[in-house]
Amino acid sequence: MNAKEQLEIIQQNVVDLLPADELLRKLEKSVSTGKPLTIKLGLDPSRPDIHLGHAVVLNKLRQFQDLGHNVVLIIGDFTAMIGDPTGKSKTRPALTLQETRENGKTYVAQASVVLDAAKTTVRYNSEWLDKMSFSEVIALSAKYTVAQLLERDDFTKRYQGGEPISVHEFLYPLSQAYDSVAIDSDIEIGGTDQKFNLLVGREIMRSYGKEPQCILTMPLLEGTDGVEKMSKSLNNYIAVLDSPREMFGKTMSVPDTMIAKYLQYACYESPAVVTQVAADLVSGTLHPRNAKVDLAKKIVARYHGQQAADEAFAEFERVFVKKDLPDEIPDFAYHGADTPLVVDVLMAAGLVSSKSDARRLIQGGGAQVDGVKVSDISQTLDLTEPRILRAGKLKFKRIVRGNSSEDSSNT
């Protein structure tokens, strides 16, 4: 494709593309020389799980790859020890270099579900940041002012609110910017919450005598609650490694108002299709449930294939429409008390991540034993015979009595 044709594709679903005329010139040079552009994405490995919110950016990177350009994933193993302060009202706890590197490996493996691994280069920014001398850090710090850093919204709010800002937090956007210098980035991509950091990268590249990168931001996708940004910590996420059944069921829980946005950013449907679906939902010619079924099929097919999407739909119909149980329910042998608390069994069986999550699940009416809702967090479980324990809409375990008093384990 020529440069203008590429730019038209690149602009799809983008919030900010700055400056567009510079990007066009970069594309024209790439076409004339045959040299691909370097597209940078910095990844914060403090949380290693990738969900559909992250995939909004990854899908844009895949578009660049399909246009013949090179993608460089910068695993921020060094900067994660600082902790990205973006959007935070207080200083984030630091991680060790070993923790960030382990998370980074997991992140790359999951990103490969979306990206073309053959066209993806992975770099760890400890390669250059960990080797900088103190005088080099001072030289980097001298290229940006405190006043410029305080222009960032979250820093401004914390400063005006009397919340402490540690000096090392000011180094985060500068360190991220230096990553662009290290790899000669042509374009850096990120969510809209990263716009300030990406712009700092332009200035730092220029100060080091490099041609400044263009920046491209993508929207933040709300989670299944339709309110907050998708996040594992808020339990409103759809992970790219979720099973087809989980992915389908979670998508069906998305509010009707989010259907068109998920079609646009989670499925990368064409603008014409998104506009038509949105209009049909408003006019009432398309029932929201049917629209969500189609959406869920598209998302599952994107990550698991069409056959898995069809099977997930059939399973959803069986479990939630006809009220049947799944065809396969894994067994779990409980080796604790004879009549344990449901809270304890939910935790031991891996249906929740903590006892507090178990209590919240019960209080919200999301736990069932043999099809009967658990109404009290102090309710116990009679294991004289197997019980079907259900957590939320998608998780089931058949609980059986263990043969000893040892710790719980899967059978």
C-alpha positions in Angstrom: 0.0 0.0 0.0 1.1 3.6 -0.5 1.5 5.9 2.4 -2.0 7.5 2.3 -3.7 4.1 2.1 -1.7 2.9 5.1 -2.6 6.1 7.1 -6.3 5.6 6.4 -6.1 2.1 8.0 -3.9 3.3 10.9 -6.4 6.0 11.8 -9.2 3.5 12.4 -10.4 3.6 16.0 -7.6 6.0 17.0 -8.2 8.8 19.6 -5.0 10.8 19.1 -2.5 10.7 16.2 0.1 13.3 16.6 1.3 14.8 14.4 -0.5 13.3 11.5 1.6 15.1 8.9 4.8 13.8 10.4 3.5 10.2 10.4 2.5 10.6 6.7 6.1 11.7 5.9 7.5 8.7 7.9 5.2 6.4 5.9 6.2 7.9 2.6 9.9 7.5 3.5 9.2 3.9 4.5 7.5 3.1 1.2 10.3 4.8 -0.9 13.2 3.1 1.0 11.5 -0.2 1.7 12.5 0.1 5.4 9.7 -0.7 7.9 8.9 1.7 10.7 9.6 0.8 14.3 6.4 0.8 16.4 6.9 0.8 20.1 4.6 -0.4 22.9 5.8 -0.1 26.5 4.4 -2.8 28.8 4.0 -2.5 32.6 4.6 -6.0 33.8 3.3 -5.3 37.4 0.2 -7.3 36.4 0.9 -10.1 33.9 -2.6 -10.9 32.7 -3.8 -9.5 29.4 -7.5 -8.8 28.9 -9.6 -7.3 26.1 -8.8 -3.8 27.3 -5.1 -4.5 26.5 -6.0 -6.1 23.2 -7.4 -2.8 21.9 -3.8 -1.6 21.6 -2.4 -5.0 20.6 -4.9 -5.2 17.7 -3.7 -1.8 16.5 -0.1 -3.2 16.6 -1.2 -6.2 14.6 -2.5 -3.8 11.9 1.0 -2.2 11.7 2.5 -5.7 11.4 0.1 -6.6 8.6 1.2 -3.4 6.8 4.8 -4.6 7.0 6.1 -2.6 9.9 8.1 -3.9 12.9 6.7 -4.0 16.5 8.9 -3.7 19.5 7.5 -4.6 22.9 9.4 -2.9 25.7 8.9 -4.9 28.8 9.4 -2.3 31.6 11.1 -4.6 34.0 13.2 -1.7 35.2 10.6 1.0 35.2 8.1 -1.3 37.0 10.4 -1.1 40.0 9.5 2.6 40.0 5.8 1.9 39.4 3.8 3.8 36.8 2.1 6.6 38.7 -0.4 7.3 35.9 -3.8 7.8 37.4 -2.6 6.9 40.9 -3.5 8.9 44.0 -0.5 7.6 45.9 2.9 6.1 45.4 2.8 2.6 44.0 4.7 -0.2 45.8 7.9 -1.2 44.0 8.5 -4.6 42.6 11.8 -6.5 42.4 13.6 -7.0 39.0 13.0 -10.7 39.3 9.2 -10.2 39.8 8.9 -7.9 36.8 10.9 -10.2 34.5 8.7 -13.2 35.4 5.6 -11.2 34.8 7.1 -9.9 31.5 7.5 -13.5 30.2 3.9 -14.2 30.9 2.8 -11.0 29.2 4.7 -11.7 26.0 3.3 -15.2 25.8 -0.2 -13.8 26.0 0.4 -10.9 23.6 1.4 -13.5 21.0 -2.2 -14.6 20.9 -2.9 -11.3 19.0 0.5 -10.4 17.5 2.5 -12.0 14.8 5.4 -13.4 16.8 7.7 -13.5 13.8 7.4 -9.7 13.4 7.6 -8.9 17.1 10.8 -7.9 18.9 10.9 -8.1 22.7 13.3 -5.9 24.7 13.6 -5.4 28.4 14.4 -1.8 29.4 16.8 -2.9 32.1 19.1 -3.5 29.2 19.9 0.2 29.1 18.3 1.8 32.2 20.1 -0.5 34.6 23.4 0.4 33.1 23.1 4.2 33.3 25.5 6.0 35.6 24.3 8.5 38.0 25.7 11.3 35.9 23.7 10.0 32.9 20.5 10.0 35.0 21.2 13.6 36.0 21.7 14.5 32.3 18.4 12.8 31.4 16.6 14.6 34.3 18.0 18.0 33.1 16.1 17.7 29.8 12.7 18.2 31.4 11.4 20.6 34.1 9.4 20.0 37.2 6.9 22.5 35.9 6.4 20.4 32.8 6.0 17.2 34.8 3.4 18.9 37.0 1.3 19.6 33.9 0.3 15.9 34.1 -3.2 15.7 35.6 -2.5 13.1 38.3 0.6 14.9 39.5 -1.3 18.2 39.6 -4.1 16.7 41.6 -1.8 15.1 44.1 0.3 18.2 44.5 -2.8 20.4 45.0 -4.3 17.9 47.3 -1.2 17.7 49.5 -0.5 14.1 48.6 3.2 13.2 48.6 5.0 12.8 45.2 8.3 11.0 45.5 11.1 12.2 43.3 11.6 8.8 41.7 8.0 9.0 40.3 9.1 12.0 38.2 11.7 9.7 36.7 9.1 7.3 35.4 7.9 9.3 32.3 11.6 10.2 31.6 12.7 6.6 31.8 9.8 5.5 29.5 10.8 8.3 27.1 14.5 7.1 27.1 13.2 3.7 25.9 12.2 5.5 22.7 15.7 6.9 22.4 17.3 3.5 22.9 15.3 1.8 20.1 14.9 4.7 17.7 11.1 4.6 17.9 9.2 5.9 14.9 5.7 5.6 16.6 4.8 4.9 20.1 1.3 3.6 20.9 -0.6 3.5 24.2 -4.0 4.1 25.9 -5.3 7.6 26.2 -4.1 7.6 29.8 -0.5 7.4 28.5 -0.7 10.5 26.3 1.4 12.6 28.5 4.2 10.0 28.8 4.2 9.5 25.0 4.5 13.2 24.4 7.5 13.3 26.8 9.1 10.7 24.6 8.9 13.1 21.6 10.7 15.8 23.6 13.4 13.5 25.0 14.1 12.0 21.6 14.5 15.5 20.1 16.8 16.5 23.0 19.1 13.6 22.2 19.3 14.6 18.5 16.9 11.9 17.4 13.9 12.3 15.0 11.0 12.5 17.4 8.4 9.7 17.4 4.8 10.2 16.5 2.3 9.1 19.1 -0.9 7.2 18.7 -3.5 6.7 21.5 -6.3 4.2 21.7 -9.4 4.4 23.9 -9.7 2.7 27.2 -12.3 -0.1 27.1 -14.8 -0.3 30.0 -15.1 -3.7 31.7 -18.1 -6.0 31.9 -19.7 -3.6 34.4 -19.8 -0.9 31.7 -18.5 1.7 34.1 -14.9 1.3 35.2 -11.9 0.6 33.0 -11.4 -3.1 32.4 -9.2 -4.4 35.2 -8.5 -7.7 36.9 -8.5 -6.1 40.3 -12.1 -4.9 39.7 -13.1 -8.4 38.4 -14.7 -6.8 35.4 -12.3 -8.2 32.8 -12.4 -10.7 30.0 -8.9 -12.3 29.7 -7.5 -13.3 26.3 -6.7 -16.7 27.8 -10.2 -17.2 29.3 -11.8 -20.5 28.1 -14.3 -20.2 25.3 -17.1 -20.8 27.8 -15.9 -18.1 30.3 -15.3 -15.6 27.4 -18.8 -16.2 26.0 -20.5 -16.0 29.4 -18.6 -12.8 30.5 -19.5 -11.1 27.2 -23.1 -11.9 27.7 -23.0 -10.0 31.0 -21.9 -6.8 29.3 -24.5 -4.0 29.6 -26.6 -3.4 26.5 -25.1 0.1 26.2 -21.6 -1.3 25.6 -22.5 -3.6 22.7 -21.5 -1.2 19.9 -18.3 -0.2 21.7 -17.2 -3.8 22.2 -17.9 -4.5 18.5 -15.7 -1.6 17.5 -12.8 -2.1 19.9 -12.9 -5.8 20.9 -13.8 -7.2 17.5 -12.5 -4.4 15.2 -15.7 -4.5 13.2 -16.0 -2.0 10.3 -17.6 1.4 11.1 -20.5 0.6 8.9 -21.4 -2.6 10.8 -21.0 -0.8 14.2 -23.2 2.1 13.1 -25.9 -0.3 11.8 -26.0 -2.4 15.0 -26.2 0.7 17.1 -29.1 2.1 15.0 -30.9 -1.2 15.1 -30.6 -1.4 18.9 -32.0 2.1 19.2 -34.9 1.4 16.8 -35.7 -1.9 18.5 -35.3 -4.0 15.3 -32.4 -5.8 17.0 -32.9 -7.4 20.4 -30.0 -6.7 22.7 -29.7 -10.4 23.6 -29.3 -11.4 20.0 -26.8 -8.6 19.5 -24.8 -9.9 22.5 -24.9 -13.5 21.3 -23.4 -12.3 18.0 -20.8 -10.2 19.9 -19.8 -13.1 22.1 -19.4 -15.4 19.2 -17.2 -12.9 17.4 -15.0 -12.4 20.4 -14.6 -16.2 21.1 -14.0 -16.9 17.4 -11.2 -14.2 17.4 -9.2 -16.0 20.1 -10.4 -19.6 19.9 -11.8 -20.2 16.4 -15.3 -20.5 15.0 -16.0 -24.0 16.2 -15.2 -23.1 19.8 -17.5 -20.1 19.5 -20.4 -22.3 18.3 -19.7 -24.8 21.1 -19.6 -22.0 23.7 -22.9 -20.7 22.5 -24.5 -24.2 22.7 -23.1 -24.6 26.2 -24.4 -21.1 27.2 -27.9 -22.0 25.9 -27.8 -25.3 27.8 -26.7 -23.8 31.1 -28.4 -20.4 31.3 -31.4 -20.7 29.0 -32.4 -24.3 29.6 -30.9 -24.2 33.1 -28.9 -27.4 32.6 -25.5 -28.1 34.1 -22.4 -28.1 32.0 -21.5 -31.4 30.4 -18.2 -31.6 32.3 -17.8 -30.4 35.9 -14.4 -31.0 37.5 -14.2 -32.8 40.8 -12.5 -31.4 43.9 -11.7 -33.5 46.9 -12.0 -31.5 50.1 -9.8 -32.7 53.0 -10.8 -30.3 55.8 -13.6 -30.3 58.3 -16.5 -32.7 57.9 -19.0 -29.8 57.6 -16.9 -26.9 56.3 -18.0 -23.4 55.7 -19.0 -22.7 52.1 -16.5 -19.8 52.2 -13.7 -22.2 52.9 -14.6 -24.6 50.2 -15.0 -21.9 47.6 -11.5 -20.8 48.4 -10.0 -24.3 48.6 -11.6 -25.3 45.3 -10.1 -22.3 43.5 -13.5 -20.8 42.7 -12.5 -17.5 44.3 -9.1 -15.9 44.9 -9.6 -15.2 48.6 -12.0 -15.6 51.5 -13.1 -12.0 51.2 -14.0 -12.6 47.6 -16.0 -15.7 48.7 -17.9 -13.6 51.2 -18.6 -10.9 48.6 -19.8 -13.6 46.2 -22.3 -15.0 48.8 -23.5 -11.6 49.9 -24.1 -10.7 46.2 -26.2 -13.9 45.7 -23.6 -15.5 43.4 -23.0 -18.8 45.2 -25.1 -21.9 44.9 -25.0 -25.4 46.3 -26.9 -28.0 44.2 -28.8 -25.2 42.5 -29.9 -23.5 45.8 -28.5 -20.0 46.5 -26.2 -19.7 49.5 -27.7 -16.9 51.7 -25.4 -16.7 54.7 -21.6 -16.4 54.8 -21.6 -18.7 57.8 -23.5 -21.5 55.9 -21.8 -24.9 56.0 -21.6 -27.7 53.5 -22.7 -31.3 54.2 -20.3 -33.5 52.4 -21.8 -36.9 53.2 -22.5 -37.0 49.5 -21.1 -35.0 46.5 -22.3 -31.4 46.1 -22.3 -29.1 43.0 -20.8 -25.8 44.1 -21.4 -22.9 41.7 -19.6 -19.5 41.8 -21.1 -16.8 39.7 -22.5 -17.8 36.3 -19.5 -19.7 34.9 -17.6 -21.7 37.5 -18.7 -25.1 38.8 -17.0 -27.8 40.9 -18.3 -31.1 42.2 -17.2 -31.2 45.8 -16.4 -34.7 47.2 -15.2 -35.7 50.6 -11.4 -36.4 50.8 -10.0 -39.5 52.4 -7.7 -37.8 54.9 -7.3 -34.5 56.8 -4.5 -33.4 54.6 -4.6 -30.1 52.7 -7.1 -29.9 49.9 -6.0 -31.0 46.4 -7.6 -31.6 43.0 -8.5 -35.2 42.2 
